[in-house]
Amino acid sequence: MSIGLFGKKLVMTQIFNEFGIIFPVTLVQIKKCQINQIKTLETDGYNSIQVRWWKENTNNSKDLVSRGEFRVNDTKTFKLGENLTLTSFHVGQKVQITGKSSGKGFAGTQKRHHFKRGLMTHGSKNHRLPGSIGAGSTPGRVLPGKRMAGQLGDKVVTVKNSEIMFINTVDNILVLKGSLPGKQNSIVKIHPQITQ
């Protein structure tokens, strides 16, 4: 049974297959990952493997350690302190990628929710305004969940069915098909595709 790994998003590029078809890919450098804790149904109420990984700190020569969890069905095949490598993945495998999307700051309704603009003709005073947000004296308030201007991006996003195109075991690099969430050098969580 394989669990996931943590990696640093490097760069996006493109590759060709043997038929000359071009594919957009993203390069992810896998971090040094180690099993830090094994949680079981008896002790913690669920089966999970906690993985710690080392991230570089630009302000200090020492490395900082972060942790993340992967849910598993059985914990008997894992050992505490075991180092995780790329050997648990293979070319052609479908994986899920979880990361934090790029933050775009405060955005209006057109950019954030794809609202249509108002009329641009003479006399119109509504070009990029959101318009009415209430329903009058009844209910006399703005209902929760109303789509309005606000923070865009900077949210946890999961991309499913990303295919592994190539594995570089020398430099610990995964070549994944398509784009991934987050900016360059951001940390992403890679785990096997969950089949229903």
PyMOL commands that place a pseudoatom at each C-alpha (Angstrom):
pseudoatom trace, name=CA, resn=MET, resi=1, chain=A, elem=C, hetatm=0, pos=[0.000, 0.000, 0.000]
pseudoatom trace, name=CA, resn=SER, resi=2, chain=A, elem=C, hetatm=0, pos=[1.413, 3.399, -0.974]
pseudoatom trace, name=CA, resn=ILE, resi=3, chain=A, elem=C, hetatm=0, pos=[0.822, 6.748, 0.639]
pseudoatom trace, name=CA, resn=GLY, resi=4, chain=A, elem=C, hetatm=0, pos=[1.538, 10.221, -0.584]
pseudoatom trace, name=CA, resn=LEU, resi=5, chain=A, elem=C, hetatm=0, pos=[4.504, 12.543, -0.492]
pseudoatom trace, name=CA, resn=PHE, resi=6, chain=A, elem=C, hetatm=0, pos=[5.154, 16.267, -0.231]
pseudoatom trace, name=CA, resn=GLY, resi=7, chain=A, elem=C, hetatm=0, pos=[6.991, 18.193, -2.911]
pseudoatom trace, name=CA, resn=LYS, resi=8, chain=A, elem=C, hetatm=0, pos=[7.963, 21.650, -4.114]
pseudoatom trace, name=CA, resn=LYS, resi=9, chain=A, elem=C, hetatm=0, pos=[6.418, 22.933, -7.333]
pseudoatom trace, name=CA, resn=LEU, resi=10, chain=A, elem=C, hetatm=0, pos=[9.307, 23.923, -9.566]
pseudoatom trace, name=CA, resn=VAL, resi=11, chain=A, elem=C, hetatm=0, pos=[8.224, 25.048, -13.021]
pseudoatom trace, name=CA, resn=MET, resi=12, chain=A, elem=C, hetatm=0, pos=[5.777, 24.356, -15.849]
pseudoatom trace, name=CA, resn=THR, resi=13, chain=A, elem=C, hetatm=0, pos=[7.035, 23.236, -19.230]
pseudoatom trace, name=CA, resn=GLN, resi=14, chain=A, elem=C, hetatm=0, pos=[6.059, 20.959, -22.119]
pseudoatom trace, name=CA, resn=ILE, resi=15, chain=A, elem=C, hetatm=0, pos=[7.183, 17.568, -23.401]
pseudoatom trace, name=CA, resn=PHE, resi=16, chain=A, elem=C, hetatm=0, pos=[6.571, 15.438, -26.491]
pseudoatom trace, name=CA, resn=ASN, resi=17, chain=A, elem=C, hetatm=0, pos=[5.599, 11.777, -26.603]
pseudoatom trace, name=CA, resn=GLU, resi=18, chain=A, elem=C, hetatm=0, pos=[6.784, 9.236, -29.161]
pseudoatom trace, name=CA, resn=PHE, resi=19, chain=A, elem=C, hetatm=0, pos=[4.054, 10.336, -31.597]
pseudoatom trace, name=CA, resn=GLY, resi=20, chain=A, elem=C, hetatm=0, pos=[5.071, 14.000, -31.474]
pseudoatom trace, name=CA, resn=ILE, resi=21, chain=A, elem=C, hetatm=0, pos=[2.054, 15.068, -29.405]
pseudoatom trace, name=CA, resn=ILE, resi=22, chain=A, elem=C, hetatm=0, pos=[2.823, 17.903, -27.007]
pseudoatom trace, name=CA, resn=PHE, resi=23, chain=A, elem=C, hetatm=0, pos=[1.763, 17.788, -23.343]
pseudoatom trace, name=CA, resn=PRO, resi=24, chain=A, elem=C, hetatm=0, pos=[1.880, 20.558, -20.731]
pseudoatom trace, name=CA, resn=VAL, resi=25, chain=A, elem=C, hetatm=0, pos=[3.584, 19.288, -17.576]
pseudoatom trace, name=CA, resn=THR, resi=26, chain=A, elem=C, hetatm=0, pos=[4.595, 20.530, -14.133]
pseudoatom trace, name=CA, resn=LEU, resi=27, chain=A, elem=C, hetatm=0, pos=[7.827, 19.532, -12.405]
pseudoatom trace, name=CA, resn=VAL, resi=28, chain=A, elem=C, hetatm=0, pos=[7.631, 18.744, -8.682]
pseudoatom trace, name=CA, resn=GLN, resi=29, chain=A, elem=C, hetatm=0, pos=[10.705, 18.078, -6.561]
pseudoatom trace, name=CA, resn=ILE, resi=30, chain=A, elem=C, hetatm=0, pos=[9.912, 15.584, -3.820]
pseudoatom trace, name=CA, resn=LYS, resi=31, chain=A, elem=C, hetatm=0, pos=[10.993, 16.554, -0.312]
pseudoatom trace, name=CA, resn=LYS, resi=32, chain=A, elem=C, hetatm=0, pos=[12.676, 14.251, 2.204]
pseudoatom trace, name=CA, resn=CYS, resi=33, chain=A, elem=C, hetatm=0, pos=[9.659, 12.564, 3.802]
pseudoatom trace, name=CA, resn=GLN, resi=34, chain=A, elem=C, hetatm=0, pos=[9.613, 10.303, 6.842]
pseudoatom trace, name=CA, resn=ILE, resi=35, chain=A, elem=C, hetatm=0, pos=[6.862, 8.544, 8.802]
pseudoatom trace, name=CA, resn=ASN, resi=36, chain=A, elem=C, hetatm=0, pos=[6.565, 10.491, 12.039]
pseudoatom trace, name=CA, resn=GLN, resi=37, chain=A, elem=C, hetatm=0, pos=[3.480, 8.952, 13.651]
pseudoatom trace, name=CA, resn=ILE, resi=38, chain=A, elem=C, hetatm=0, pos=[1.131, 6.035, 13.035]
pseudoatom trace, name=CA, resn=LYS, resi=39, chain=A, elem=C, hetatm=0, pos=[-2.456, 6.614, 14.104]
pseudoatom trace, name=CA, resn=THR, resi=40, chain=A, elem=C, hetatm=0, pos=[-4.741, 3.612, 14.494]
pseudoatom trace, name=CA, resn=LEU, resi=41, chain=A, elem=C, hetatm=0, pos=[-8.449, 3.066, 14.967]
pseudoatom trace, name=CA, resn=GLU, resi=42, chain=A, elem=C, hetatm=0, pos=[-7.885, 1.881, 18.539]
pseudoatom trace, name=CA, resn=THR, resi=43, chain=A, elem=C, hetatm=0, pos=[-5.776, 4.812, 19.730]
pseudoatom trace, name=CA, resn=ASP, resi=44, chain=A, elem=C, hetatm=0, pos=[-6.982, 7.759, 17.633]
pseudoatom trace, name=CA, resn=GLY, resi=45, chain=A, elem=C, hetatm=0, pos=[-10.337, 6.690, 16.180]
pseudoatom trace, name=CA, resn=TYR, resi=46, chain=A, elem=C, hetatm=0, pos=[-9.065, 6.459, 12.581]
pseudoatom trace, name=CA, resn=ASN, resi=47, chain=A, elem=C, hetatm=0, pos=[-6.199, 4.991, 10.567]
pseudoatom trace, name=CA, resn=SER, resi=48, chain=A, elem=C, hetatm=0, pos=[-3.682, 7.536, 9.362]
pseudoatom trace, name=CA, resn=ILE, resi=49, chain=A, elem=C, hetatm=0, pos=[0.007, 7.985, 8.669]
pseudoatom trace, name=CA, resn=GLN, resi=50, chain=A, elem=C, hetatm=0, pos=[1.602, 11.264, 9.726]
pseudoatom trace, name=CA, resn=VAL, resi=51, chain=A, elem=C, hetatm=0, pos=[4.493, 12.258, 7.480]
pseudoatom trace, name=CA, resn=ARG, resi=52, chain=A, elem=C, hetatm=0, pos=[7.074, 14.894, 8.300]
pseudoatom trace, name=CA, resn=TRP, resi=53, chain=A, elem=C, hetatm=0, pos=[9.065, 16.651, 5.615]
pseudoatom trace, name=CA, resn=TRP, resi=54, chain=A, elem=C, hetatm=0, pos=[11.930, 19.085, 5.639]
pseudoatom trace, name=CA, resn=LYS, resi=55, chain=A, elem=C, hetatm=0, pos=[11.554, 22.523, 4.118]
pseudoatom trace, name=CA, resn=GLU, resi=56, chain=A, elem=C, hetatm=0, pos=[14.298, 25.066, 3.551]
pseudoatom trace, name=CA, resn=ASN, resi=57, chain=A, elem=C, hetatm=0, pos=[14.320, 28.185, 5.694]
pseudoatom trace, name=CA, resn=THR, resi=58, chain=A, elem=C, hetatm=0, pos=[15.824, 31.173, 3.887]
pseudoatom trace, name=CA, resn=ASN, resi=59, chain=A, elem=C, hetatm=0, pos=[16.437, 33.077, 7.138]
pseudoatom trace, name=CA, resn=ASN, resi=60, chain=A, elem=C, hetatm=0, pos=[18.311, 30.298, 8.912]
pseudoatom trace, name=CA, resn=SER, resi=61, chain=A, elem=C, hetatm=0, pos=[20.833, 27.637, 7.963]
pseudoatom trace, name=CA, resn=LYS, resi=62, chain=A, elem=C, hetatm=0, pos=[18.785, 24.976, 9.738]
pseudoatom trace, name=CA, resn=ASP, resi=63, chain=A, elem=C, hetatm=0, pos=[15.901, 23.126, 8.120]
pseudoatom trace, name=CA, resn=LEU, resi=64, chain=A, elem=C, hetatm=0, pos=[12.363, 23.455, 9.407]
pseudoatom trace, name=CA, resn=VAL, resi=65, chain=A, elem=C, hetatm=0, pos=[10.109, 20.423, 9.725]
pseudoatom trace, name=CA, resn=SER, resi=66, chain=A, elem=C, hetatm=0, pos=[6.437, 20.334, 8.773]
pseudoatom trace, name=CA, resn=ARG, resi=67, chain=A, elem=C, hetatm=0, pos=[3.890, 17.551, 9.048]
pseudoatom trace, name=CA, resn=GLY, resi=68, chain=A, elem=C, hetatm=0, pos=[0.931, 16.216, 7.105]
pseudoatom trace, name=CA, resn=GLU, resi=69, chain=A, elem=C, hetatm=0, pos=[-1.386, 13.242, 7.253]
pseudoatom trace, name=CA, resn=PHE, resi=70, chain=A, elem=C, hetatm=0, pos=[-2.540, 10.574, 4.831]
pseudoatom trace, name=CA, resn=ARG, resi=71, chain=A, elem=C, hetatm=0, pos=[-5.566, 8.390, 5.557]
pseudoatom trace, name=CA, resn=VAL, resi=72, chain=A, elem=C, hetatm=0, pos=[-4.968, 4.658, 5.006]
pseudoatom trace, name=CA, resn=ASN, resi=73, chain=A, elem=C, hetatm=0, pos=[-7.053, 1.498, 5.374]
pseudoatom trace, name=CA, resn=ASP, resi=74, chain=A, elem=C, hetatm=0, pos=[-4.362, -0.521, 7.130]
pseudoatom trace, name=CA, resn=THR, resi=75, chain=A, elem=C, hetatm=0, pos=[-1.345, 0.698, 9.117]
pseudoatom trace, name=CA, resn=LYS, resi=76, chain=A, elem=C, hetatm=0, pos=[0.420, -2.657, 9.592]
pseudoatom trace, name=CA, resn=THR, resi=77, chain=A, elem=C, hetatm=0, pos=[2.582, -2.277, 6.472]
pseudoatom trace, name=CA, resn=PHE, resi=78, chain=A, elem=C, hetatm=0, pos=[4.188, 0.966, 7.708]
pseudoatom trace, name=CA, resn=LYS, resi=79, chain=A, elem=C, hetatm=0, pos=[7.021, 1.429, 10.198]
pseudoatom trace, name=CA, resn=LEU, resi=80, chain=A, elem=C, hetatm=0, pos=[7.776, 4.414, 12.391]
pseudoatom trace, name=CA, resn=GLY, resi=81, chain=A, elem=C, hetatm=0, pos=[10.778, 6.371, 11.082]
pseudoatom trace, name=CA, resn=GLU, resi=82, chain=A, elem=C, hetatm=0, pos=[10.542, 4.812, 7.606]
pseudoatom trace, name=CA, resn=ASN, resi=83, chain=A, elem=C, hetatm=0, pos=[11.774, 7.053, 4.797]
pseudoatom trace, name=CA, resn=LEU, resi=84, chain=A, elem=C, hetatm=0, pos=[9.365, 7.482, 1.871]
pseudoatom trace, name=CA, resn=THR, resi=85, chain=A, elem=C, hetatm=0, pos=[10.693, 7.596, -1.680]
pseudoatom trace, name=CA, resn=LEU, resi=86, chain=A, elem=C, hetatm=0, pos=[9.446, 7.854, -5.262]
pseudoatom trace, name=CA, resn=THR, resi=87, chain=A, elem=C, hetatm=0, pos=[9.395, 4.060, -5.593]
pseudoatom trace, name=CA, resn=SER, resi=88, chain=A, elem=C, hetatm=0, pos=[5.793, 4.034, -4.393]
pseudoatom trace, name=CA, resn=PHE, resi=89, chain=A, elem=C, hetatm=0, pos=[4.741, 5.751, -7.657]
pseudoatom trace, name=CA, resn=HIS, resi=90, chain=A, elem=C, hetatm=0, pos=[4.979, 4.594, -11.277]
pseudoatom trace, name=CA, resn=VAL, resi=91, chain=A, elem=C, hetatm=0, pos=[4.686, 6.206, -14.707]
pseudoatom trace, name=CA, resn=GLY, resi=92, chain=A, elem=C, hetatm=0, pos=[1.089, 6.399, -15.920]
pseudoatom trace, name=CA, resn=GLN, resi=93, chain=A, elem=C, hetatm=0, pos=[-0.378, 6.426, -12.411]
pseudoatom trace, name=CA, resn=LYS, resi=94, chain=A, elem=C, hetatm=0, pos=[-3.176, 8.893, -11.619]
pseudoatom trace, name=CA, resn=VAL, resi=95, chain=A, elem=C, hetatm=0, pos=[-2.612, 11.020, -8.526]
pseudoatom trace, name=CA, resn=GLN, resi=96, chain=A, elem=C, hetatm=0, pos=[-4.349, 13.818, -6.631]
pseudoatom trace, name=CA, resn=ILE, resi=97, chain=A, elem=C, hetatm=0, pos=[-2.525, 17.075, -6.002]
pseudoatom trace, name=CA, resn=THR, resi=98, chain=A, elem=C, hetatm=0, pos=[-3.509, 19.335, -3.114]
pseudoatom trace, name=CA, resn=GLY, resi=99, chain=A, elem=C, hetatm=0, pos=[-2.071, 22.813, -2.674]
pseudoatom trace, name=CA, resn=LYS, resi=100, chain=A, elem=C, hetatm=0, pos=[-2.939, 26.409, -1.924]
pseudoatom trace, name=CA, resn=SER, resi=101, chain=A, elem=C, hetatm=0, pos=[-3.995, 28.392, -4.976]
pseudoatom trace, name=CA, resn=SER, resi=102, chain=A, elem=C, hetatm=0, pos=[-2.330, 31.674, -5.876]
pseudoatom trace, name=CA, resn=GLY, resi=103, chain=A, elem=C, hetatm=0, pos=[-3.763, 34.626, -3.962]
pseudoatom trace, name=CA, resn=LYS, resi=104, chain=A, elem=C, hetatm=0, pos=[-5.072, 37.438, -6.155]
pseudoatom trace, name=CA, resn=GLY, resi=105, chain=A, elem=C, hetatm=0, pos=[-6.116, 39.883, -3.456]
pseudoatom trace, name=CA, resn=PHE, resi=106, chain=A, elem=C, hetatm=0, pos=[-9.416, 41.756, -3.264]
pseudoatom trace, name=CA, resn=ALA, resi=107, chain=A, elem=C, hetatm=0, pos=[-11.490, 41.285, -6.427]
pseudoatom trace, name=CA, resn=GLY, resi=108, chain=A, elem=C, hetatm=0, pos=[-14.840, 42.496, -7.640]
pseudoatom trace, name=CA, resn=THR, resi=109, chain=A, elem=C, hetatm=0, pos=[-17.830, 40.412, -8.665]
pseudoatom trace, name=CA, resn=GLN, resi=110, chain=A, elem=C, hetatm=0, pos=[-16.901, 40.277, -12.355]
pseudoatom trace, name=CA, resn=LYS, resi=111, chain=A, elem=C, hetatm=0, pos=[-13.469, 38.803, -11.766]
pseudoatom trace, name=CA, resn=ARG, resi=112, chain=A, elem=C, hetatm=0, pos=[-14.392, 36.717, -8.723]
pseudoatom trace, name=CA, resn=HIS, resi=113, chain=A, elem=C, hetatm=0, pos=[-17.793, 35.305, -9.768]
pseudoatom trace, name=CA, resn=HIS, resi=114, chain=A, elem=C, hetatm=0, pos=[-17.857, 36.052, -13.530]
pseudoatom trace, name=CA, resn=PHE, resi=115, chain=A, elem=C, hetatm=0, pos=[-20.774, 38.473, -13.310]
pseudoatom trace, name=CA, resn=LYS, resi=116, chain=A, elem=C, hetatm=0, pos=[-21.780, 40.264, -16.512]
pseudoatom trace, name=CA, resn=ARG, resi=117, chain=A, elem=C, hetatm=0, pos=[-21.155, 43.992, -16.695]
pseudoatom trace, name=CA, resn=GLY, resi=118, chain=A, elem=C, hetatm=0, pos=[-23.853, 46.595, -16.906]
pseudoatom trace, name=CA, resn=LEU, resi=119, chain=A, elem=C, hetatm=0, pos=[-24.782, 48.663, -19.949]
pseudoatom trace, name=CA, resn=MET, resi=120, chain=A, elem=C, hetatm=0, pos=[-22.074, 50.906, -21.378]
pseudoatom trace, name=CA, resn=THR, resi=121, chain=A, elem=C, hetatm=0, pos=[-24.535, 53.252, -23.098]
pseudoatom trace, name=CA, resn=HIS, resi=122, chain=A, elem=C, hetatm=0, pos=[-25.094, 56.933, -22.288]
pseudoatom trace, name=CA, resn=GLY, resi=123, chain=A, elem=C, hetatm=0, pos=[-26.893, 57.453, -19.001]
pseudoatom trace, name=CA, resn=SER, resi=124, chain=A, elem=C, hetatm=0, pos=[-26.056, 54.082, -17.475]
pseudoatom trace, name=CA, resn=LYS, resi=125, chain=A, elem=C, hetatm=0, pos=[-24.446, 54.374, -14.067]
pseudoatom trace, name=CA, resn=ASN, resi=126, chain=A, elem=C, hetatm=0, pos=[-23.947, 50.656, -13.529]
pseudoatom trace, name=CA, resn=HIS, resi=127, chain=A, elem=C, hetatm=0, pos=[-20.875, 49.316, -15.355]
pseudoatom trace, name=CA, resn=ARG, resi=128, chain=A, elem=C, hetatm=0, pos=[-19.046, 47.124, -12.821]
pseudoatom trace, name=CA, resn=LEU, resi=129, chain=A, elem=C, hetatm=0, pos=[-21.328, 47.480, -9.806]
pseudoatom trace, name=CA, resn=PRO, resi=130, chain=A, elem=C, hetatm=0, pos=[-22.843, 44.307, -8.280]
pseudoatom trace, name=CA, resn=GLY, resi=131, chain=A, elem=C, hetatm=0, pos=[-26.415, 45.623, -8.381]
pseudoatom trace, name=CA, resn=SER, resi=132, chain=A, elem=C, hetatm=0, pos=[-29.110, 44.942, -5.796]
pseudoatom trace, name=CA, resn=ILE, resi=133, chain=A, elem=C, hetatm=0, pos=[-28.088, 42.595, -2.973]
pseudoatom trace, name=CA, resn=GLY, resi=134, chain=A, elem=C, hetatm=0, pos=[-31.303, 42.414, -0.950]
pseudoatom trace, name=CA, resn=ALA, resi=135, chain=A, elem=C, hetatm=0, pos=[-34.912, 41.394, -1.376]
pseudoatom trace, name=CA, resn=GLY, resi=136, chain=A, elem=C, hetatm=0, pos=[-36.569, 44.471, 0.153]
pseudoatom trace, name=CA, resn=SER, resi=137, chain=A, elem=C, hetatm=0, pos=[-38.136, 44.815, 3.592]
pseudoatom trace, name=CA, resn=THR, resi=138, chain=A, elem=C, hetatm=0, pos=[-38.730, 41.067, 3.660]
pseudoatom trace, name=CA, resn=PRO, resi=139, chain=A, elem=C, hetatm=0, pos=[-36.460, 39.501, 4.859]
pseudoatom trace, name=CA, resn=GLY, resi=140, chain=A, elem=C, hetatm=0, pos=[-34.829, 42.885, 5.492]
pseudoatom trace, name=CA, resn=ARG, resi=141, chain=A, elem=C, hetatm=0, pos=[-31.273, 41.530, 5.455]
pseudoatom trace, name=CA, resn=VAL, resi=142, chain=A, elem=C, hetatm=0, pos=[-28.679, 40.100, 3.127]
pseudoatom trace, name=CA, resn=LEU, resi=143, chain=A, elem=C, hetatm=0, pos=[-28.893, 36.320, 3.114]
pseudoatom trace, name=CA, resn=PRO, resi=144, chain=A, elem=C, hetatm=0, pos=[-25.713, 34.336, 3.928]
pseudoatom trace, name=CA, resn=GLY, resi=145, chain=A, elem=C, hetatm=0, pos=[-23.719, 33.109, 0.952]
pseudoatom trace, name=CA, resn=LYS, resi=146, chain=A, elem=C, hetatm=0, pos=[-24.443, 36.101, -1.246]
pseudoatom trace, name=CA, resn=ARG, resi=147, chain=A, elem=C, hetatm=0, pos=[-21.823, 36.357, -3.985]
pseudoatom trace, name=CA, resn=MET, resi=148, chain=A, elem=C, hetatm=0, pos=[-20.070, 39.678, -3.522]
pseudoatom trace, name=CA, resn=ALA, resi=149, chain=A, elem=C, hetatm=0, pos=[-16.615, 41.219, -3.865]
pseudoatom trace, name=CA, resn=GLY, resi=150, chain=A, elem=C, hetatm=0, pos=[-13.873, 39.846, -1.643]
pseudoatom trace, name=CA, resn=GLN, resi=151, chain=A, elem=C, hetatm=0, pos=[-10.713, 37.758, -1.391]
pseudoatom trace, name=CA, resn=LEU, resi=152, chain=A, elem=C, hetatm=0, pos=[-9.918, 35.808, -4.570]
pseudoatom trace, name=CA, resn=GLY, resi=153, chain=A, elem=C, hetatm=0, pos=[-7.663, 32.745, -4.486]
pseudoatom trace, name=CA, resn=ASP, resi=154, chain=A, elem=C, hetatm=0, pos=[-5.430, 31.665, -1.584]
pseudoatom trace, name=CA, resn=LYS, resi=155, chain=A, elem=C, hetatm=0, pos=[-7.602, 28.603, -0.940]
pseudoatom trace, name=CA, resn=VAL, resi=156, chain=A, elem=C, hetatm=0, pos=[-6.826, 24.897, -0.630]
pseudoatom trace, name=CA, resn=VAL, resi=157, chain=A, elem=C, hetatm=0, pos=[-7.462, 23.299, -4.037]
pseudoatom trace, name=CA, resn=THR, resi=158, chain=A, elem=C, hetatm=0, pos=[-7.302, 19.626, -5.067]
pseudoatom trace, name=CA, resn=VAL, resi=159, chain=A, elem=C, hetatm=0, pos=[-6.602, 18.610, -8.676]
pseudoatom trace, name=CA, resn=LYS, resi=160, chain=A, elem=C, hetatm=0, pos=[-7.704, 15.067, -9.508]
pseudoatom trace, name=CA, resn=ASN, resi=161, chain=A, elem=C, hetatm=0, pos=[-6.542, 12.626, -12.203]
pseudoatom trace, name=CA, resn=SER, resi=162, chain=A, elem=C, hetatm=0, pos=[-3.134, 14.192, -12.749]
pseudoatom trace, name=CA, resn=GLU, resi=163, chain=A, elem=C, hetatm=0, pos=[-1.029, 11.618, -14.605]
pseudoatom trace, name=CA, resn=ILE, resi=164, chain=A, elem=C, hetatm=0, pos=[2.621, 10.884, -13.845]
pseudoatom trace, name=CA, resn=MET, resi=165, chain=A, elem=C, hetatm=0, pos=[4.485, 11.300, -17.153]
pseudoatom trace, name=CA, resn=PHE, resi=166, chain=A, elem=C, hetatm=0, pos=[8.065, 10.737, -15.986]
pseudoatom trace, name=CA, resn=ILE, resi=167, chain=A, elem=C, hetatm=0, pos=[9.996, 9.976, -12.781]
pseudoatom trace, name=CA, resn=ASN, resi=168, chain=A, elem=C, hetatm=0, pos=[13.548, 11.202, -12.159]
pseudoatom trace, name=CA, resn=THR, resi=169, chain=A, elem=C, hetatm=0, pos=[14.879, 9.192, -9.201]
pseudoatom trace, name=CA, resn=VAL, resi=170, chain=A, elem=C, hetatm=0, pos=[18.300, 10.920, -9.302]
pseudoatom trace, name=CA, resn=ASP, resi=171, chain=A, elem=C, hetatm=0, pos=[16.971, 14.415, -8.595]
pseudoatom trace, name=CA, resn=ASN, resi=172, chain=A, elem=C, hetatm=0, pos=[13.716, 13.228, -6.945]
pseudoatom trace, name=CA, resn=ILE, resi=173, chain=A, elem=C, hetatm=0, pos=[11.514, 14.944, -9.522]
pseudoatom trace, name=CA, resn=LEU, resi=174, chain=A, elem=C, hetatm=0, pos=[8.010, 13.969, -10.628]
pseudoatom trace, name=CA, resn=VAL, resi=175, chain=A, elem=C, hetatm=0, pos=[6.781, 15.171, -14.016]
pseudoatom trace, name=CA, resn=LEU, resi=176, chain=A, elem=C, hetatm=0, pos=[2.993, 15.562, -13.772]
pseudoatom trace, name=CA, resn=LYS, resi=177, chain=A, elem=C, hetatm=0, pos=[0.600, 16.228, -16.619]
pseudoatom trace, name=CA, resn=GLY, resi=178, chain=A, elem=C, hetatm=0, pos=[-1.195, 19.587, -16.592]
pseudoatom trace, name=CA, resn=SER, resi=179, chain=A, elem=C, hetatm=0, pos=[-1.080, 22.520, -14.215]
pseudoatom trace, name=CA, resn=LEU, resi=180, chain=A, elem=C, hetatm=0, pos=[-1.032, 22.359, -10.430]
pseudoatom trace, name=CA, resn=PRO, resi=181, chain=A, elem=C, hetatm=0, pos=[-2.354, 24.785, -7.799]
pseudoatom trace, name=CA, resn=GLY, resi=182, chain=A, elem=C, hetatm=0, pos=[-0.028, 27.308, -6.211]
pseudoatom trace, name=CA, resn=LYS, resi=183, chain=A, elem=C, hetatm=0, pos=[2.876, 29.507, -7.162]
pseudoatom trace, name=CA, resn=GLN, resi=184, chain=A, elem=C, hetatm=0, pos=[6.405, 28.468, -8.016]
pseudoatom trace, name=CA, resn=ASN, resi=185, chain=A, elem=C, hetatm=0, pos=[8.268, 26.958, -5.023]
pseudoatom trace, name=CA, resn=SER, resi=186, chain=A, elem=C, hetatm=0, pos=[5.010, 26.338, -3.170]
pseudoatom trace, name=CA, resn=ILE, resi=187, chain=A, elem=C, hetatm=0, pos=[4.468, 23.013, -1.385]
pseudoatom trace, name=CA, resn=VAL, resi=188, chain=A, elem=C, hetatm=0, pos=[1.996, 20.497, -2.809]
pseudoatom trace, name=CA, resn=LYS, resi=189, chain=A, elem=C, hetatm=0, pos=[0.644, 17.255, -1.380]
pseudoatom trace, name=CA, resn=ILE, resi=190, chain=A, elem=C, hetatm=0, pos=[0.747, 14.279, -3.759]
pseudoatom trace, name=CA, resn=HIS, resi=191, chain=A, elem=C, hetatm=0, pos=[-1.318, 11.203, -2.992]
pseudoatom trace, name=CA, resn=PRO, resi=192, chain=A, elem=C, hetatm=0, pos=[-2.667, 8.290, -5.066]
pseudoatom trace, name=CA, resn=GLN, resi=193, chain=A, elem=C, hetatm=0, pos=[-5.980, 8.806, -6.817]
pseudoatom trace, name=CA, resn=ILE, resi=194, chain=A, elem=C, hetatm=0, pos=[-8.868, 7.662, -4.614]
pseudoatom trace, name=CA, resn=THR, resi=195, chain=A, elem=C, hetatm=0, pos=[-11.129, 5.313, -6.586]
pseudoatom trace, name=CA, resn=GLN, resi=196, chain=A, elem=C, hetatm=0, pos=[-14.802, 5.129, -5.739]
for i in range(1, 196): cmd.bond("trace and resi %d" % i, "trace and resi %d" % (i + 1))
show_as sticks, trace
zoom trace
